[in-house]
Amino acid sequence: MEVKTKDRLKKLLAQREKKHLHYVNLVKSSDSAIISRTLGGSVISWNPAAEKLFGYSAREVIGKNILFLFPPGNEAELNKIQKIVKRGKPMEDFEAIRVRKDGTRIPIVAKISPIKEKTGKVVGLSAFIRDNTGAVQARERRKMMNAKLRQSRNNMRVILENVADGITVQNSKGKLIYANDVAAINAGYPSSREMLKNQAKWKKRFRLKSENGEPFPLKRLPGRRVLKGEANPRETVGFINRENQETKWAVIKARPIITEKGKLRAVVNIMNDITERKELERRKDDFISIASHELMTPITSIKGFMQLLKKDLKGENERISNFLVKMDNQLNKLTELIQNLLDLSKVQSGKLKYNVEKFNIGALIETAVNDIKKASNKHKIIFKNNTDTMLFGDKEKIYRILMVLIENAMKYSSNKDRVIVSAKDMDHKVEIKVKDYGVGIAEDEKDEIFDRFYRVKDSRDKTFPGFRSGLFLSREIILWHKGEIWVKSQKGRGSTFYFTLPTELK
Amino acid sequence: MKKILVVDDDSAILEVIKVILEDNNYHVKTSEDGNIKNTVVRFKPDLILLDLLLSGEDGRDVAKRLKSSSKTSAIPIVMLSAHPSAIKAAHESGVNDFISKPFDMDYLLEVVARNLGA
């Protein structure tokens, strides 16, 4: 019986020993530093992880006051821990700085628990401590990033508030979520805040018009078009103040902001106030218009007197009559130049007016060819007419295109004697062809010749004067008629200019 | 002899048109401004050649006045202008024909004859 009891006791002790050992091993092998101390501060236990974290061995610190771990002058922190633990409360995620044996400081995070007697009296505390360097660094990085973000947001705000352009941002539903002050003030609001509050108000304040004077429909505004999927629309819009009828002009561009998944997140609108430029343009147009009118007046009387003079000679003096014809032709050229100048300034500002009438294109070409024949007999101009079609268009302007093409053909084939003009009916259009056998145009110049101030160069790099704006203006006019113009040519073997005009002007 | 009144603020143009027309047996009177009401009443022209841009006055207003008065509305008016694109505006003021400046002598005579019903 006694033996039995003894055995049982032995077994129990062994079990306890095993359990104790288990705990000891757990503490020893823990990644966290585990230390315990009395309430008074003297260290009771110090595991290997604590040795590793702080650099002190257990032997060095057991029995010592824990203050050695605290940065100097941090008794207040110690007192605070003391106070809380005394009340029997644990502390979770307690962050602090501690000092290693080598004097370096280390941020830690600890879980502190009171150690109680059976009576419940607190006699000490245990602490699980981990190196908090990573978390602190991450937090610092976050802080820095936030600061940078704030800084760049501030920079952005300063930029947005100080650019000369009005800038607004709409969300994907078209609601205004940002407007800079320039945008707000141009739209008639006292501030951008007011604009965001009262988004629809500007529509009551302004009437919109296009450059050609027609009303500008709201759905054509670039922002709305981006919302419908367009990538980078651009429009020139006039804003007429309904109260005082004053017009402000703006070039409006809109761009989508796309999410990583490719969805439309927002629309940025950029509005460039071009009112001043428009005003300058208008004054320039007025000036050219008045100047060309003034120039036409003396030309008119000179031309009249010259024709009278020629008539009075009654062909008696062939030499003088011949000179007078030449002078008359030069006056026609001068008139054409002035007229081109006037049209050029108008076409640029979109104000060129078209007088549409019904006319026979074949007959018009016949007239142009005959007028040229009267002016010059150097070239044999052959007209092959294969059309009797009536077209709708600006007869006068198309006449001038024909003059430009035939005169150019003669000018650039001064060593040849033939120019062939032909016209034929095609599907819903008429194609007109002007062919010469002159210097031709190099491949890389074929598109450029329709630019504003282009001139074809000859082989010695000497420019042929006078090409000037004829082709540019011709192209503008043909495009207005919804026709096309192009050239086929080989350097040194002549050029053929083609243009088409639709039979119905839509 | 048919009577023609020519209105233009440029004296050289007035002179050359006068010579051209007189050479072709028209009786011509000229005016350098648009204040022609009395002249029209007294001279009773068969045709008026009227410049579109007179100094101080728009030729279209002169044309409208003439066309709205029963005494003068029957007189054909041919408008002259250095702006070929003004043809539409000219016709809107009720004129009968349009010649752009500068013009050929023969064309001027042709338009004049046409509007005199010759």
HADDOCK unambig.tbl for C-alpha pairs under 7 A between the chains (distance, minus, plus):
assign (segid A and resid 293 and name CA) (segid B and resid 82 and name CA) 5.76 0.50 0.50
assign (segid A and resid 296 and name CA) (segid B and resid 82 and name CA) 6.11 0.50 0.50
assign (segid A and resid 296 and name CA) (segid B and resid 101 and name CA) 6.83 0.50 0.50
assign (segid A and resid 296 and name CA) (segid B and resid 102 and name CA) 6.60 0.50 0.50
assign (segid A and resid 299 and name CA) (segid B and resid 102 and name CA) 6.43 0.50 0.50
assign (segid A and resid 300 and name CA) (segid B and resid 13 and name CA) 6.74 0.50 0.50
assign (segid A and resid 300 and name CA) (segid B and resid 101 and name CA) 5.97 0.50 0.50
assign (segid A and resid 300 and name CA) (segid B and resid 102 and name CA) 4.24 0.50 0.50
assign (segid A and resid 300 and name CA) (segid B and resid 103 and name CA) 6.74 0.50 0.50
assign (segid A and resid 301 and name CA) (segid B and resid 12 and name CA) 5.87 0.50 0.50
assign (segid A and resid 301 and name CA) (segid B and resid 13 and name CA) 4.86 0.50 0.50
assign (segid A and resid 301 and name CA) (segid B and resid 16 and name CA) 6.11 0.50 0.50
assign (segid A and resid 304 and name CA) (segid B and resid 16 and name CA) 5.94 0.50 0.50
assign (segid A and resid 304 and name CA) (segid B and resid 105 and name CA) 6.36 0.50 0.50
assign (segid A and resid 305 and name CA) (segid B and resid 16 and name CA) 6.09 0.50 0.50
assign (segid A and resid 307 and name CA) (segid B and resid 105 and name CA) 6.73 0.50 0.50
assign (segid A and resid 353 and name CA) (segid B and resid 85 and name CA) 6.47 0.50 0.50
assign (segid A and resid 355 and name CA) (segid B and resid 88 and name CA) 6.97 0.50 0.50
